Amino acid sequence: MIKTALISVSNKEGIVDFAKQLDKSGIKIISTGNTAKLLRQNKINVTLVSEITKFAEMLDGRVKSLHPNIFAGILADKNNKKHLYELKKYEISPIDLVVINFYPFEETIKGSPKLKEVIENIDIGGPALVRAAAKNCKYVLVVVDPNDYDFVIEKIKNKKITENDKLNLAIKAFSHTARYDTIINNYFNEITKNQFPKILNLTFKKIQNLRYGENPHQSASFYKDIVVDESCVSSAKQLQGKELSFNNILDIDAAFELVKDFEEPTAAVIKHTNPSGVASASAIEEAYKKAHETDAKSAFGSVVALNRKCNREAAEIMKPLFLEVVVCPKFEKSALDILKKKKNLRLLETGAIKKQKTTYDLKKVCGGILCQTSFYPDVNEKNVKIVTKRKLTKEEIRDLIFSWKVNKHVKSNSIVLAKNKITVGIGAGQMSRVDAVQLAVMKSEGKSEGSVMSSDAFFPFRDGIDEAAKAGVTAIIQPGGSIRDKEVIGAANEYNIAMVFTGIRLFRH
């Protein structure tokens, strides 16, 4: 039986109706500050915490409920005679229901708050009360989520609160406190530039269960970073189409992160997290048309990303094609009218493109995770080193930088051939670099003449340059750093190929 409830909430959503139901059920309500004021305004019987503690709220509200009269009432084991005796001795009533949510720390740090404001939004009493109630869940019901109010009221009315109900709510409560403390921890790591702390706490919120993982025999769910402030797959809104699959999400991420790297209208066509085609143009429909034509055969069943609105012209090009997903900042109404006729096509809007200042790149390994920064230095014509006799034309510089940006998003070993800001051949995921060159040339289907080439890492031998020369490549961008750089540069000079070193490797495993 629930006789006494403690309510103290920052998020007031649904609390009045919930408390009214408790009041009607004859449950005594204890509350604090603004919560008590709101409940009294709605004619709900409330006992102030200060009446229980015999102590006024103090230190501008920093101390309200931190008192033995409250915590003993929550933590008492009702099957322990000693505990019951001590409650009676000190005239403390048991508390059977604790309804708490915390100061809005997460919302506070989304702006640009002063440290004083941030500190005042670190809740102390709330997490302590929740942990106490969750610890004693055999006797205390703890509620941290307004979405559980109706469930709890129904259980109280029917007098059917089970041990399992209490345990599940306690698990949610411990998750709530862990998440809250993790957000605080990570905020202070960030402002003190503690990039790789000794203990790395991470917190993610489930977006949805997935039908299966990479393969049908694997179970899967999709989780979102709690403090994500970026246009990305995790924050995108699905407008229509079938439920996203595990592999869809991986491909959407690969596609949209690629086009985010470009300022001008750019489209990417992705298969199995690698681009089959990428193009930049003055109009987004032209960029998509060229990206698709790069490798139309591989584009069957692809994920498409645009870094501009999807307009009617782009949608008309997509109309006869089999696509799995289209993701972009926004769909114009005319484009939606066309694409919504393809009922299974998944359409995702990300909102205006926005990048987060600092992010981690995480990779799971058995028993742990690898954690690295996701930042890449910019490459432009002023900070690359020309190492060959022949200098570069303006067109070659433009295409080299374009191919380098694409190459950041291709699995290693990788080679990208490009011409006129369009990929003409991509060799991805090869075990040797010369194989990657040969694959890119093969995928170009004769369009490699006059193209430039980007390599994600240095050439260990001159054979990659020999293959590039046969294909008609005129310029190469690569990190440099091989013990055979002199031999590789010599090969480029033999073929009158211009070559630049970036000093930046682009490995992507």
Order of alpha helices (4+ residues) and beta strands (2+ residues): beta-alpha-beta-alpha-beta-alpha-alpha-alpha-beta-alpha-alpha-alpha-beta-alpha-alpha-beta-beta-beta-alpha-beta-beta-alpha-beta-alpha-beta-alpha-beta-beta-beta-beta-alpha-beta-beta-alpha-beta-alpha-beta-alpha-beta
